[in-house]
Amino acid sequence: MISTISLNPFFKVFDYETFRQQADSFITIKKKYIMMKKQQQNQPKKVLRIARYKTVFLRPTGVVARCGKSVYICPDFHKKLCRIVCILGDGEITLTDYLHSVLKQHFEEFGEEINTIHARNQKPIL
């Protein structure tokens, strides 16, 4: 017996597998688009962070090393700091300039916390 469906030229048999593949590819494309948009949104933030880092840390401070005190650091940190100063600082800053900027930023960022901890640790003299 011939079905009436097969005789109708306008009736298309629903192919679930093809539909699923098309839906999967659409979802994949949409996910890639969303990821691309997020990356584009993060790019300006990253560029701003790099620019801020350069202006905060990679500039001369005017502090002269012989006016300060000697500080001992581990050889690994010294090597890393020297590479940062030489390569990123383009020979315009000294290790003292960089350390001054890093510590200044640290004290500005965590000053309240440092003062709070200090106040908690203070014991009355009498």
Buried (B, 14 or more C-beta within 10 A) or exposed (E): EEEEEEEEEEEEEEEEEEEEEEEEEEEEEEEEEEEEEEEEEEEEEEEEEEEEEEEEBBBBBEBEEEEEEEEEEEEEEEEEBEEBBEEBBEEEBBBBBBBBBBEBEEEEEEEEEEEEEEEEEEEEEE
